[in-house]
């Protein structure tokens, strides 16, 4: 059953939205879950991954390996992680693209914008705000 009539559940339209997404839409789609420690600290489940974050690969051939994000390749929906490479036939080494959904952020590159995002998405703060807002409105009722 569809809850929101303004959203589509059509496979064709979802694929079109995915492959024709703009760069800032792709940033949001390329989100990683936070590790248990970071989740407990910030009360945020996931964040868009960015360069200089440290991630652990959860799924695939490189599962269990950790490294720093070298690049977020939005055009291909992959991230490049240091030491996750392959050798070409001519001996050259190239980065392997890893899907962001297969990774977990273990260390956040913190800056002013990231701090604002974490504050905005903080689940515990939202719970407190909604409960105190209800108390304030009830206090104003005669």
Secondary structure as UniProt FT lines:
FT   TURN            5..6
FT   HELIX           11..19
FT   HELIX           23..29
FT   STRAND          31..34
FT   HELIX           36..42
FT   STRAND          46..48
FT   TURN            51..52
FT   STRAND          54..57
FT   TURN            61..64
FT   STRAND          66..73
FT   HELIX           74..76
FT   STRAND          78..87
FT   TURN            89..90
FT   STRAND          93..98
FT   HELIX           100..102
FT   STRAND          103..107
FT   HELIX           112..121
FT   HELIX           123..139
//
